[in-house]
């Protein structure tokens, strides 16, 4: 499950993939909204990994 935390890293490190203008969403070029979309997605992935980890309570 901890490998899920690599997805945002990999998704944002491949800059040529999202270094384009189109498609535009709400006036934002793809370059900007792709990066902004990773913020809540990374939070969700962190929550999933946190909840799946075994805790020593």
Secondary structure, 3 states (H helix, E strand, C coil): CHHHHHHHHHHHHCHHHHCCCCCCECCECHHHHHHHHHHHHHHHHHHHHHHHCCCCC
